[in-house]
Amino acid sequence: MSTTLDTRIPDVDAHIQRVIDEASAQRLPGLFADDRIDAMYRLHNRNGISVIAVRTTELNEEYLLQIMSFRFGQYLAAGYLNTELIHDQRLKNEPLSGVSDGDIHVIAASAETGEILCYGAIRELPEVPADARMRDSSRPLFRNEKLFGRSAFADLAVFPNLAVAHVRELGPFVKNQQKGVHDELALRAPIETFVAGTRMFLGALRSEIQAVIGGLEEAVVKRNMAYFHWPVLVVHADASSARVDPFLLPYFQNHTIYPFAMSTADLPVSVPRLAAIEQALALPGRAGVVALLALKAGSRTPDSRFSHARE
């Protein structure tokens, strides 16, 4: 048995490294250059970063496969996925069946090469009855409700009365793990990704989305949200009974994840902060990096209208 394990581990490692290498090789210059694409947000070049936000229906299969390869590879590089299962099934990307037509893909990349630097998704719940409310027991469930249980959001004020069609789920959010911590573009890209999301929630998506939910690690994504003054409510529910996808076991074994919710009606409070961040992003080179890092001191989480009704 020991011999079998000894020979199997190098094979698993080799497959995983190939997947990570393929993910890091993805380039999307054509996607950013094609003005015929109906983008919900587009930034051609701000100090080396391009950003585009598009629904799945605007992506051809090649682009979509590249995106799915990138985000899959970054999760692997971060140690979030069950590598033995990935190897056994010879997976190279997430299945396209896991993406809905109405999902919005936010991609930040090198303006020069199209190399993907950061990715975030705003996911819809497909095939939802128009009159369904979050409180309805017969409706389909979002992924994080399946994970943490629908009761995780049941006690939030106002939230149970929202129409399901006006709720979205955030995630995944991944950065290019091959970039060093001192890489300027790698530092700017996640911030530009959040700028895109904030501007869409305040603008193009304002009438479409009333709330967003998801799962987060407080030391990581929560910090990004606080940096932007997003009024996010974290639900400190017991996650010990969460129904975890076997592929994601390492992530949940090594990290503490909590559900969260945010009302987009609360988001205007972040407008002054957004302006300050974009002023810093407009500065070139080191001056911009210094300005962005200095803004960390002003991070905060404003109050949410979803405060627990029972508190």
C-alpha positions as CSV (number, residue, x, y, z in Angstrom):
1,M,0.0,0.0,0.0
2,S,2.8,2.4,0.8
3,T,4.4,1.7,-2.6
4,T,1.1,2.5,-4.3
5,L,0.9,5.8,-2.5
6,D,4.5,6.6,-3.3
7,T,4.0,6.1,-7.0
8,R,0.5,7.8,-7.1
9,I,1.5,11.1,-5.4
10,P,4.0,12.2,-8.2
11,D,1.3,11.4,-10.8
12,V,-1.3,13.5,-8.9
13,D,1.2,16.4,-8.5
14,A,2.2,16.3,-12.2
15,H,-1.5,16.5,-13.3
16,I,-2.2,19.3,-10.9
17,Q,0.8,21.3,-12.0
18,R,-0.2,20.9,-15.7
19,V,-3.7,22.2,-14.9
20,I,-2.2,25.2,-13.0
21,D,0.3,25.9,-15.9
22,E,-2.5,25.8,-18.5
23,A,-4.6,28.2,-16.3
24,S,-1.7,30.6,-16.0
25,A,-1.2,30.6,-19.8
26,Q,-4.7,32.0,-20.5
27,R,-4.7,35.2,-22.5
28,L,-7.9,37.1,-23.6
29,P,-6.7,40.1,-25.7
30,G,-9.5,39.6,-28.2
31,L,-12.2,39.8,-25.5
32,F,-11.0,43.2,-24.3
33,A,-10.5,44.5,-27.8
34,D,-13.9,43.5,-29.2
35,D,-16.2,46.5,-28.8
36,R,-19.0,44.6,-30.4
37,I,-19.4,42.7,-27.2
38,D,-22.2,44.1,-25.1
39,A,-20.3,44.7,-21.8
40,M,-22.0,45.8,-18.6
41,Y,-18.7,47.5,-17.6
42,R,-15.6,48.2,-19.6
43,L,-12.2,49.7,-18.7
44,H,-9.8,49.8,-21.6
45,N,-6.6,50.7,-19.8
46,R,-6.0,52.3,-16.5
47,N,-2.3,52.1,-15.7
48,G,-1.9,48.7,-17.3
49,I,-5.2,47.1,-16.3
50,S,-8.2,46.3,-18.5
51,V,-11.5,45.2,-17.0
52,I,-14.6,43.9,-18.6
53,A,-17.9,42.6,-17.1
54,V,-20.1,40.5,-19.4
55,R,-23.0,38.0,-19.1
56,T,-22.3,34.4,-20.1
57,T,-24.4,34.9,-23.3
58,E,-21.8,37.4,-24.6
59,L,-19.0,34.8,-24.3
60,N,-18.2,32.3,-27.0
61,E,-17.3,28.8,-25.9
62,E,-13.6,29.4,-26.3
63,Y,-13.6,32.4,-24.0
64,L,-15.8,30.7,-21.5
65,L,-13.5,27.6,-21.4
66,Q,-10.5,29.9,-20.8
67,I,-12.2,31.7,-18.0
68,M,-13.2,28.4,-16.4
69,S,-9.7,27.1,-16.7
70,F,-8.3,30.2,-15.1
71,R,-10.5,30.2,-12.0
72,F,-10.1,26.4,-11.6
73,G,-6.3,26.6,-11.8
74,Q,-6.2,29.5,-9.3
75,Y,-8.2,27.5,-6.7
76,L,-5.8,24.6,-7.2
77,A,-2.8,26.8,-6.8
78,A,-4.2,28.2,-3.6
79,G,-4.7,24.7,-2.2
80,Y,-8.5,24.9,-2.1
81,L,-9.4,21.8,-4.1
82,N,-9.2,18.0,-3.5
83,T,-6.3,17.2,-5.8
84,E,-6.9,13.4,-5.8
85,L,-10.4,13.8,-7.1
86,I,-9.2,16.3,-9.7
87,H,-6.6,13.8,-10.8
88,D,-8.9,10.7,-10.8
89,Q,-11.4,12.5,-13.0
90,R,-8.7,14.2,-15.1
91,L,-10.4,17.5,-14.7
92,K,-8.9,20.6,-16.3
93,N,-11.6,23.2,-15.6
94,E,-15.0,23.5,-14.0
95,P,-17.9,22.1,-16.0
96,L,-19.7,24.6,-18.2
97,S,-22.9,23.2,-16.8
98,G,-22.2,25.1,-13.6
99,V,-22.6,28.5,-15.4
100,S,-25.9,30.2,-16.0
101,D,-26.7,32.4,-19.0
102,G,-27.4,35.4,-16.6
103,D,-24.1,35.0,-14.7
104,I,-21.9,38.1,-14.9
105,H,-18.2,37.5,-15.3
106,V,-15.9,40.3,-14.2
107,I,-12.3,39.9,-15.5
108,A,-9.3,42.1,-14.9
109,A,-6.3,41.6,-17.1
110,S,-3.0,43.0,-18.3
111,A,-3.9,45.7,-20.9
112,E,-0.8,44.8,-22.9
113,T,-1.1,41.0,-23.1
114,G,-4.6,40.0,-22.0
115,E,-3.2,37.9,-19.2
116,I,-5.9,37.3,-16.6
117,L,-5.0,38.8,-13.2
118,C,-8.3,38.6,-11.3
119,Y,-11.8,37.2,-11.8
120,G,-15.1,37.6,-10.0
121,A,-18.6,36.3,-10.7
122,I,-22.1,37.5,-9.9
123,R,-24.3,34.4,-10.2
124,E,-28.0,34.2,-10.8
125,L,-30.4,31.5,-9.7
126,P,-31.8,30.1,-13.0
127,E,-35.5,29.2,-13.6
128,V,-36.9,31.1,-10.6
129,P,-40.7,31.8,-10.7
130,A,-41.2,35.5,-11.0
131,D,-43.3,35.7,-7.9
132,A,-41.0,33.6,-5.7
133,R,-39.8,35.2,-2.4
134,M,-36.8,34.4,-0.4
135,R,-39.1,33.1,2.4
136,D,-40.8,30.5,0.2
137,S,-40.0,27.0,1.2
138,S,-40.6,25.5,-2.2
139,R,-38.3,27.7,-4.2
140,P,-34.8,26.6,-5.6
141,L,-31.9,27.3,-3.3
142,F,-28.7,29.3,-3.9
143,R,-25.4,27.4,-3.6
144,N,-24.6,29.0,-0.2
145,E,-28.1,28.1,1.1
146,K,-27.4,24.5,0.1
147,L,-24.0,24.7,1.8
148,F,-25.0,26.5,5.1
149,G,-28.7,25.8,5.1
150,R,-31.4,28.2,4.2
151,S,-31.8,29.1,7.9
152,A,-28.5,31.0,7.7
153,F,-30.3,33.9,6.0
154,A,-33.8,33.3,7.5
155,D,-33.5,35.8,10.4
156,L,-32.2,38.7,8.5
157,A,-34.5,41.8,8.6
158,V,-36.3,42.5,5.3
159,F,-34.4,39.8,3.4
160,P,-37.0,37.0,3.5
161,N,-39.5,39.3,1.7
162,L,-37.2,40.0,-1.3
163,A,-38.1,38.6,-4.7
164,V,-35.7,35.8,-5.5
165,A,-35.3,37.2,-9.0
166,H,-33.7,40.3,-7.5
167,V,-31.1,38.4,-5.4
168,R,-27.7,37.3,-6.7
169,E,-24.8,35.3,-5.3
170,L,-21.2,36.5,-5.4
171,G,-18.4,34.0,-6.2
172,P,-16.0,32.7,-7.1
173,F,-13.4,35.5,-6.6
174,V,-9.9,34.5,-7.5
175,K,-6.6,36.2,-8.1
176,N,-3.7,35.1,-10.3
177,Q,-1.7,33.0,-7.8
178,Q,1.4,33.0,-10.0
179,K,2.0,36.7,-9.4
180,G,4.3,37.9,-6.7
181,V,3.1,40.0,-3.8
182,H,5.1,43.0,-5.1
183,D,3.7,42.8,-8.7
184,E,2.0,46.2,-9.3
185,L,-0.6,44.9,-11.7
186,A,-1.5,42.0,-9.4
187,L,-2.1,44.5,-6.6
188,R,-4.3,46.8,-8.8
189,A,-6.3,44.0,-10.5
190,P,-8.5,42.9,-7.5
191,I,-9.2,46.5,-6.6
192,E,-10.3,47.2,-10.2
193,T,-12.5,44.1,-10.1
194,F,-14.3,45.5,-7.0
195,V,-14.6,48.9,-8.7
196,A,-16.4,47.3,-11.6
197,G,-18.7,45.4,-9.2
198,T,-19.5,48.5,-7.2
199,R,-20.2,50.7,-10.2
200,M,-22.5,48.0,-11.7
201,F,-24.5,47.6,-8.4
202,L,-24.8,51.4,-8.3
203,G,-25.6,51.8,-11.9
204,A,-26.4,49.2,-14.6
205,L,-27.6,46.6,-12.1
206,R,-29.4,48.9,-9.7
207,S,-32.9,48.1,-10.7
208,E,-32.1,44.4,-11.3
209,I,-30.4,43.4,-8.1
210,Q,-31.6,44.3,-4.6
211,A,-29.3,42.0,-2.6
212,V,-26.2,39.8,-2.9
213,I,-25.3,36.8,-0.8
214,G,-22.3,34.5,-0.6
215,G,-19.7,32.9,1.6
216,L,-16.5,34.6,2.7
217,E,-13.3,34.2,4.8
218,E,-13.2,37.2,7.1
219,A,-9.4,37.7,6.8
220,V,-9.5,37.8,3.0
221,V,-12.7,38.8,1.0
222,K,-14.2,40.6,4.0
223,R,-11.2,42.9,4.1
224,N,-11.7,43.7,0.4
225,M,-15.3,44.6,1.1
226,A,-14.3,46.7,4.1
227,Y,-11.7,48.5,1.9
228,F,-14.6,49.6,-0.3
229,H,-17.0,50.3,2.6
230,W,-19.4,47.7,1.4
231,P,-22.2,47.4,4.1
232,V,-22.0,43.7,4.4
233,L,-23.6,41.7,7.1
234,V,-21.6,38.5,8.1
235,V,-23.7,35.8,9.6
236,H,-21.6,34.0,12.2
237,A,-23.5,30.7,11.8
238,D,-22.1,27.4,12.9
239,A,-20.6,25.9,9.7
240,S,-19.7,22.5,11.3
241,S,-22.7,20.9,9.6
242,A,-22.3,22.6,6.2
243,R,-22.8,20.3,3.3
244,V,-19.5,20.7,1.6
245,D,-18.8,19.6,-2.0
246,P,-16.1,16.9,-1.8
247,F,-14.0,18.8,-4.3
248,L,-13.9,21.8,-1.8
249,L,-13.0,19.8,1.3
250,P,-9.5,21.3,1.7
251,Y,-10.8,24.8,1.5
252,F,-13.4,24.3,4.3
253,Q,-11.0,22.2,6.4
254,N,-8.3,24.9,6.4
255,H,-10.4,28.0,6.4
256,T,-13.4,29.4,8.3
257,I,-16.1,30.4,6.0
258,Y,-19.3,32.4,6.9
259,P,-22.3,33.3,4.9
260,F,-22.9,37.0,4.2
261,A,-25.6,39.3,2.7
262,M,-25.6,42.9,1.4
263,S,-28.5,45.1,0.3
264,T,-27.5,47.1,-2.8
265,A,-29.8,49.9,-1.4
266,D,-27.2,50.4,1.3
267,L,-24.3,50.7,-1.2
268,P,-24.5,54.5,-1.9
269,V,-22.8,55.0,1.4
270,S,-19.6,53.7,-0.3
271,V,-19.7,56.4,-3.1
272,P,-17.2,58.8,-1.5
273,R,-14.9,55.8,-0.8
274,L,-15.2,54.7,-4.4
275,A,-14.1,58.1,-5.6
276,A,-11.0,58.1,-3.4
277,I,-10.0,54.6,-4.6
278,E,-10.4,55.6,-8.2
279,Q,-8.3,58.7,-7.6
280,A,-5.6,56.5,-6.3
281,L,-5.9,54.1,-9.2
282,A,-5.5,57.0,-11.6
283,L,-2.0,57.6,-10.3
284,P,0.7,55.8,-12.2
285,G,3.4,53.4,-10.9
286,R,4.6,53.6,-7.3
287,A,2.6,56.7,-6.5
288,G,-0.6,54.8,-7.2
289,V,0.4,51.8,-5.2
290,V,1.4,53.9,-2.2
291,A,-2.0,55.8,-2.4
292,L,-3.9,52.5,-2.6
293,L,-2.1,51.0,0.4
294,A,-2.6,54.2,2.4
295,L,-6.4,53.8,2.0
296,K,-6.3,50.5,3.9
297,A,-6.2,52.5,7.1
298,G,-9.7,53.8,6.3
299,S,-11.3,50.4,5.8
300,R,-14.7,50.0,7.6
301,T,-18.0,48.1,7.3
302,P,-21.1,50.4,7.4
303,D,-24.3,49.2,9.0
304,S,-26.6,46.9,6.9
305,R,-30.4,47.1,6.8
306,F,-30.2,43.3,7.0
307,S,-29.3,43.5,10.7
308,H,-30.7,40.5,12.6
309,A,-34.4,40.9,13.3
310,R,-34.1,39.0,16.6
311,E,-31.3,41.1,18.0
